[in-house]
């Protein structure tokens, strides 16, 4: 996916790359990413990413992740449509907190059910699972096929007056402020550690959804980053990962978002090779008002290119550990 020209204030880029270890073992990219522009009068953008589980029990998690992105975009778009229809941010926040988690999980489950009806688990899929975990695992997959599609999801809806955040499971949402300060807008979930995560495929998954509406009182965050955990796991520690936001902000200010867009796939591929080996997905929402006057000037194709000298995007992956599976 490439840069899209959005409303005057917003731009978005994103990439999802197949992990080094997945390429080596012949596994597909189990991440997914997507974004959309509101069709209404609201100045806003919606971005979502999903990470399908790597366990052999989740043998259709790439499909589960793609479905998760599709339904998350619909749910978050509903917030923009509500706002554009005249609802105030407080009402939008009420819908985000009270309805969005249930809508997300229900829509995902309905779409997975439809996919299963159209394409039931094959003998090859179940035999491969039985060979790995035994016949009982294959029988369990028949009884609870949602596990085969297991995935996490993160999403953001950004407007001129608020930013709405939503997350289920691991992954990272980071907001970068004009002064370079970096925050995670959502509270941490202490249950997420090692390879354990909450998931769309779990019973009552909607209870595990974290969400928040952040009002914009002055300037919006110039950058909001959404990434699957293959990215943060490529760094020695969280402090190293959190430096990415300010580094990207400097690159966008000096070289422009188009420059970053053109190099993002190669950079993320290198980060996977030198770091976690996992699939890596990164989405970047950019508000040109927060970046500054230069960043707001769009070129002919609307990508907001900025010329100038700046650090190579490859230098930003230098913090990644040389750790491979």
GITADA-V900523 format. One record per helix or strand of 2 or more residues. SS is the DSSP state (hx for helix, st for strand). FROM is the first residue (numbers start at 1). LEN is the number of residues. If there is no record, write none. Layout:
BEGIN
{{SS | FROM | LEN} {SS | FROM | LEN}}
END
This chain:
BEGIN
{{st | 4 | 2} {st | 10 | 8} {hx | 20 | 6} {st | 31 | 7} {st | 44 | 9} {hx | 61 | 24} {hx | 89 | 30} {hx | 123 | 11} {hx | 135 | 9} {hx | 145 | 5} {st | 153 | 7} {st | 162 | 7} {st | 172 | 5} {st | 182 | 2} {hx | 205 | 4} {st | 210 | 6} {st | 223 | 5} {hx | 229 | 4} {hx | 238 | 18} {hx | 257 | 18} {st | 280 | 8} {hx | 288 | 4} {hx | 313 | 7}}
END
